[in-house]
Amino acid sequence: MKTIRIGAGAGYSGDRIEPAVELAERGQLDYLIFECLAERTIALAQQAKLKDPTQGYDPLLMERMRAVLRPCRENGVRILTNMGAANPLAAAETIRAIAHELGLPDIKVAAITGDDVLALVTGGDYLDDTGAPVTQLQDRLLSANAYLGAQPLVDALAQGADVIVTGRVADPALVLAPLIHAFGWAMDDWHKLGQGTLVGHLLECAGQVSGGYFADPGYKDVANLARLGFPIGEVSEDGSVIITKVEGSGGCVTVATCTEQLLYEIHDPAAYLTPDVVADFSKVSMQQAGPDRVAITGATGHPKSGLLKVTLGYLDSHIGEGQISYAGPGALARARLAQAIVAERLDLCGVRTQELRFDLIGVNAIHGAQLSSEHAEPYEVRLRVTGRTASLKEATRIGNEVETLYTCGPSGGGGATKSARTVVAVRATLLDEKLVTATIHFGSAE
């Protein structure tokens, strides 16, 4: 059977670049994907675009493209990425400019738009996932982006795109599209689309399936994580796949690493909803096929729902934070005194919070006071005070009160920090896929 090789060059926006270069140079790939959009990323990118219409794409787009365009071109590797975020058109122009700088003027770059449905959801009668009308968010709503499926990417590949840059698409679609294009799968072959979606799900988080976010020394040991190699999917025409990585790179590919990634962010393994198919992973079979090689089969699929998930990014609130450390004999007692002082000061000064939290890092910050109470008193403690407020001004006052512990609190406090930030939160709604139209925009680096 025909086989194609797809490498995962990024699993989130800030991911490492060196493993992607390794894939481009040594992976013997047909395709390299960069999956860089989390739930809130487009809303944050939309804020950047509002400030500067030339921005709104992934901040590492330029660095990544400068690193991989030449080796990908030399090795015949096509690139698919959602690094366009809120501005795929600007991202495509940036890629073309970089290709021209690198002396690669014949690279054909496609931008895919259509996921931005803000006008559609604000002009209609839609409910978000809390049951509230979307219109209640009013001017706090920053973005509304529908998860597009694989079809526009398949079309762009058929039209000769060397690089495809999108905004919001379903994460597995970045992998499913090359499979549909390469093997000629029908868009209603639900079983193959289900298996292809499984491949996309396994690869979308890059290093997680090759040992990243897996290691637990003494229980799950992973060699050479500092040189973690990102994964490759060797996919056959029937949708079966072998997950592997570049020989000699760090990390590991085992049935255990693949199983953990299979279960990652899956609500119902028998009904994983995507724009292209309702995938069923409940009968997936994995077998170690050699060192750092896992053979995976058994995913199936059912007809798609016809609905697209839409992520709504909105301005939620503001968070103020302050931290300070205490060390040495009596560190915990001094940190608790500092906490009591700040709590009283915030009340006396009338700081208005919607939510207020005090953590003693190293004592109770992760598992809470009850579970942490049985452990020995630490030699050093860091107090963290965090509050949610309606305004940035009120949020700033929280950190200020922590900072004053330097001279108005217990002895030995040090390393104080403070910050205040605006919180961009997300909700979701559903949209009939017939209302959303994707458009492919082509250009070259010439």
C-alpha positions in Angstrom: 0.0 0.0 0.0 1.0 3.6 -0.6 2.4 5.3 2.6 2.9 8.9 3.4 4.9 10.5 6.2 3.5 13.4 8.2 5.6 15.1 10.9 4.3 17.3 13.8 6.4 20.4 14.1 4.5 22.1 16.9 1.9 21.2 19.4 1.2 24.8 20.8 2.1 28.3 20.0 5.3 28.6 22.0 6.6 25.1 21.2 10.3 24.5 20.5 11.5 25.0 16.9 14.6 22.7 16.8 12.6 19.5 16.6 10.7 20.9 13.6 13.9 21.7 11.8 15.1 18.1 12.6 11.9 16.8 11.0 12.3 19.0 7.9 15.9 18.0 7.4 15.9 14.3 8.5 12.3 13.1 8.7 11.9 12.1 5.1 8.5 13.7 5.2 5.7 14.4 2.7 4.0 16.9 5.0 4.9 18.9 8.1 2.2 20.4 10.3 2.3 23.1 12.9 -0.7 23.0 15.3 -0.5 26.2 17.3 -4.0 27.4 18.4 -5.4 26.8 21.9 -8.9 27.9 22.8 -8.1 31.5 23.8 -5.3 32.1 21.2 -7.5 33.6 18.5 -9.2 36.0 21.0 -5.7 37.2 22.1 -4.6 37.4 18.5 -7.7 39.4 17.6 -6.7 41.9 20.3 -3.3 42.2 18.6 -5.0 42.7 15.2 -7.2 45.4 16.5 -4.1 47.3 17.6 -2.3 46.7 14.4 -4.1 45.3 11.3 -0.8 43.7 10.0 -0.6 41.5 13.1 -2.8 38.8 14.7 -0.9 35.8 13.6 1.3 33.5 15.6 4.2 35.4 17.2 6.7 32.6 16.2 5.5 32.4 12.6 8.4 34.3 11.1 11.1 32.4 13.2 9.5 29.0 12.3 9.2 29.7 8.6 12.8 31.1 8.4 13.9 27.8 10.0 12.0 25.3 7.9 11.1 26.8 4.5 14.4 26.0 2.8 14.8 22.4 4.1 11.1 21.7 3.4 11.5 23.0 -0.2 14.7 21.1 -0.8 13.1 17.8 0.5 9.7 18.2 -1.1 7.8 18.7 2.2 4.5 20.6 2.1 3.5 22.6 5.2 0.1 23.0 6.8 -0.4 25.2 9.8 -3.1 27.2 11.8 -0.5 29.9 12.7 -2.7 32.4 10.8 -4.8 32.7 14.0 -6.8 35.9 13.6 -5.1 37.0 10.4 -4.3 34.2 7.9 -4.0 36.7 5.0 -1.2 38.7 6.8 0.4 35.5 7.8 0.5 34.3 4.2 2.0 37.6 3.0 4.7 37.2 5.7 5.5 33.7 4.6 5.8 34.9 1.0 8.1 37.7 2.0 10.3 35.3 4.0 10.4 32.9 1.0 11.5 35.8 -1.2 14.3 36.7 1.3 15.5 33.1 1.3 15.6 33.0 -2.5 12.6 30.7 -2.8 10.3 32.7 -5.0 8.3 29.8 -6.5 6.8 28.7 -3.2 3.0 28.7 -3.5 1.3 29.9 -0.3 -2.4 29.6 0.4 -4.4 31.3 3.1 -7.7 30.0 4.2 -10.3 32.3 5.6 -14.0 31.9 6.6 -13.6 30.8 10.2 -14.3 34.3 11.5 -18.0 34.3 12.1 -18.3 37.2 14.6 -20.8 39.1 12.5 -22.9 36.0 12.0 -23.3 35.0 15.7 -23.8 38.6 16.9 -26.5 39.1 14.3 -28.4 35.8 15.1 -30.2 34.1 17.9 -27.6 31.8 19.4 -27.0 30.4 22.9 -23.6 29.8 24.4 -22.6 26.7 26.3 -23.9 28.2 29.6 -27.4 28.6 28.0 -27.1 32.4 27.8 -27.7 34.4 24.6 -24.5 35.2 22.9 -25.8 38.8 22.5 -25.5 39.2 26.3 -21.7 39.5 25.9 -22.3 42.7 23.9 -19.2 44.7 23.4 -17.1 42.3 25.5 -17.2 39.8 22.7 -13.8 39.9 21.0 -14.0 37.0 18.5 -16.1 34.1 17.2 -14.3 31.5 15.2 -15.8 28.3 13.8 -13.8 25.1 13.6 -13.5 24.5 9.9 -13.0 21.0 8.6 -10.5 19.4 6.1 -12.2 20.3 2.8 -10.7 23.7 2.1 -7.2 22.4 3.0 -7.8 19.4 0.6 -8.8 21.9 -2.1 -5.7 24.0 -1.5 -3.5 21.0 -1.8 -5.2 19.9 -5.0 -4.5 23.4 -6.4 -0.8 23.0 -5.7 -0.2 24.8 -2.4 3.2 24.3 -0.9 2.3 26.1 2.3 -1.2 26.4 3.7 -1.9 28.8 6.6 -5.3 28.9 8.3 -7.1 30.4 11.2 -9.3 28.1 13.3 -9.6 24.6 11.9 -10.2 21.4 13.8 -6.8 20.3 15.0 -6.9 16.8 13.4 -7.9 18.4 10.1 -4.3 19.5 9.5 -3.4 15.9 9.2 -6.7 14.5 7.8 -6.5 16.9 4.8 -3.2 15.5 3.4 -4.5 11.9 3.9 -7.7 12.7 1.9 -5.6 14.4 -0.8 -2.9 11.7 -1.0 -5.2 8.7 -0.9 -8.3 10.1 -2.6 -10.6 9.2 0.3 -14.2 10.2 -0.2 -15.5 12.9 2.2 -18.3 10.4 3.3 -16.0 7.4 3.8 -16.6 7.6 7.6 -14.4 4.8 8.6 -11.3 6.1 6.9 -12.1 9.6 8.0 -12.3 8.3 11.6 -9.0 6.5 11.3 -7.4 9.7 9.7 -8.8 11.8 12.6 -7.2 9.4 15.0 -3.8 10.0 13.3 -4.4 13.7 13.5 -5.3 13.5 17.2 -2.2 11.5 18.0 0.1 14.0 16.2 -1.6 17.3 17.0 0.3 17.8 20.3 3.7 17.0 18.8 6.1 16.0 21.6 3.4 14.7 23.9 3.1 11.4 21.9 6.9 11.0 21.8 7.5 11.2 25.5 6.8 14.9 26.4 4.4 15.4 29.4 4.8 11.7 30.1 8.0 11.3 32.2 7.7 10.4 35.9 11.1 9.3 37.1 11.2 5.8 38.5 7.8 5.0 37.0 7.9 6.2 33.5 11.5 7.0 32.5 12.1 8.9 29.3 15.6 9.3 27.9 17.1 12.6 26.7 14.1 14.8 27.1 16.2 17.9 26.4 16.6 16.6 22.9 12.9 15.4 22.6 12.1 14.4 19.0 8.7 15.3 17.6 6.6 12.5 16.1 6.1 11.2 12.6 3.0 9.3 11.4 3.7 6.7 8.7 0.2 6.4 7.3 -1.0 3.8 4.9 -3.9 4.0 2.4 -6.2 2.1 4.7 -5.6 4.6 7.5 -3.4 2.4 9.6 -0.5 4.3 11.1 2.9 3.7 12.7 3.9 6.5 15.1 7.6 7.0 15.2 10.2 9.8 15.4 13.6 10.7 13.9 16.2 8.1 14.7 18.6 9.2 17.4 16.4 12.0 18.8 15.3 12.1 22.4 12.1 10.8 24.0 10.3 7.6 23.2 7.4 6.3 21.3 5.6 3.4 23.1 2.2 2.0 23.5 2.0 3.9 26.8 2.8 7.3 25.3 0.4 6.7 22.4 -2.3 5.6 24.8 -2.0 8.7 27.0 -2.2 11.0 23.9 -5.2 9.0 22.6 -7.1 9.8 25.8 -5.9 13.4 25.9 -8.9 15.9 25.7 -11.3 13.2 24.6 -14.8 13.5 26.1 -16.3 10.4 24.6 -13.9 8.0 22.9 -16.8 6.4 21.0 -18.1 9.8 19.7 -15.3 12.3 19.1 -17.1 15.1 17.4 -15.2 16.9 14.6 -16.4 18.9 11.5 -15.6 16.0 9.2 -16.7 12.9 11.1 -17.9 11.6 14.4 -14.9 9.5 15.2 -15.0 6.3 17.2 -11.7 5.4 19.0 -13.3 2.8 21.4 -11.8 -0.2 19.5 -8.4 1.2 18.7 -5.6 -1.4 18.9 -1.9 -0.6 19.5 1.2 -2.8 19.1 4.8 -2.1 19.6 6.3 -2.7 16.2 9.9 -2.0 17.1 12.0 0.6 19.0 10.1 3.9 18.9 7.5 2.4 16.5 3.9 1.8 17.5 1.4 0.4 15.0 -2.2 1.7 15.5 -5.4 0.6 13.8 -9.1 0.2 14.7 -10.6 3.7 14.6 -13.9 4.0 12.8 -16.4 6.8 12.2 -20.0 7.9 11.7 -21.6 10.6 9.7 -20.7 14.2 10.8 -23.3 16.2 12.8 -23.5 19.1 10.3 -22.8 21.5 13.1 -19.6 23.5 13.7 -18.3 24.4 17.2 -17.6 28.1 17.5 -15.2 29.4 20.1 -16.3 32.8 21.6 -13.5 34.9 23.1 -14.6 37.7 25.4 -13.3 40.1 28.0 -14.2 38.5 31.3 -12.5 40.3 34.2 -9.1 41.4 35.5 -6.7 39.6 37.8 -4.3 41.2 40.2 -1.5 39.1 41.8 1.3 39.6 44.3 3.9 37.2 45.6 6.6 37.3 48.3 8.9 34.7 49.8 9.9 33.8 53.3 12.7 31.4 54.2 14.5 30.0 57.3 13.2 29.1 60.8 9.6 30.2 61.2 9.1 30.7 57.5 5.6 29.2 57.5 4.5 31.3 60.5 5.8 34.5 58.9 4.0 33.7 55.6 0.8 33.1 57.4 1.1 36.4 59.3 1.8 38.1 55.9 -1.4 36.5 54.5 -3.5 37.8 57.4 -2.0 41.3 57.1 -2.8 41.5 53.3 -6.4 40.1 53.9 -7.1 42.8 56.5 -5.5 45.5 54.4 -7.5 44.7 51.4 -10.7 44.9 53.5 -9.7 48.1 55.2 -8.8 49.8 51.9 -12.1 48.6 50.3 -10.5 46.7 47.4 -13.5 45.2 45.6 -12.9 41.6 44.4 -15.2 39.1 42.8 -13.0 36.3 43.9 -9.9 36.3 46.2 -7.4 33.5 46.8 -4.5 33.1 49.2 -1.9 30.4 48.5 1.2 29.3 50.4 3.3 27.8 47.6 5.1 24.8 49.0 2.3 24.3 51.6 -1.2 24.3 50.2 -1.3 25.9 46.8 -1.9 22.8 44.7 -3.8 20.2 46.8 -5.3 22.6 49.4 -5.0 22.8 53.1 -6.7 19.5 54.0 -4.5 17.2 51.9 -1.4 19.2 52.6 -1.7 19.3 56.4 0.0 16.0 57.1 3.3 17.0 55.7 6.3 18.5 57.4 6.7 22.2 57.7 8.8 23.6 54.8 12.0 25.6 55.2 10.8 28.1 52.6 7.4 29.4 51.6 6.1 31.8 49.0 2.8 33.7 49.6 0.7 34.3 46.5 -2.4 36.5 46.7 -4.7 36.5 43.6 -7.9 38.4 43.1 -10.4 38.8 40.3 -11.8 42.3 39.9 -14.1 44.3 37.6 -11.4 46.8 36.7 -7.7 46.8 36.0 -7.3 49.6 38.6 -8.7 47.4 41.3 -6.6 44.5 40.2 -3.4 46.6 40.5 -4.2 47.4 44.2 -3.9 43.7 45.1 -0.3 43.4 44.1 0.5 46.8 45.7 -0.6 45.5 49.1 1.6 42.5 48.8 4.6 44.6 47.9 4.1 46.7 51.0 5.0 43.7 53.1 8.6 44.6 52.4 8.4 47.3 55.0 5.0 46.8 56.6 5.0 43.0 57.2 6.9 40.2 58.9 10.7 40.1 58.8 12.7 38.5 56.1 10.3 38.9 53.2 11.9 39.0 49.7 11.5 38.5 46.0 8.2 40.3 45.8 6.5 40.5 42.4 3.2 42.0 41.3 1.1 42.0 38.2 -2.3 42.9 36.8 -3.8 41.7 33.6 -7.1 41.5 31.7 -8.7 38.0 31.4 -9.8 36.8 28.0 -12.2 33.9 28.6 -14.0 31.5 26.2 -17.4 30.1 25.7 -18.8 28.2 22.8 -21.8 27.9 20.6 -22.9 25.8 17.6 -23.4 26.9 14.0 -24.9 25.1 11.0 -22.0 24.3 8.7 -24.0 25.5 5.7 -23.8 29.1 7.0 -20.0 29.1 6.9 -18.0 29.5 3.7 -14.2 28.9 3.5 -12.2 30.8 0.9 -8.8 30.0 -0.4 -6.4 32.9 -1.2 -3.4 32.1 -3.3 -0.2 33.9 -4.0 3.5 33.2 -4.6 6.7 34.7 -3.2 7.4 36.5 -6.5 
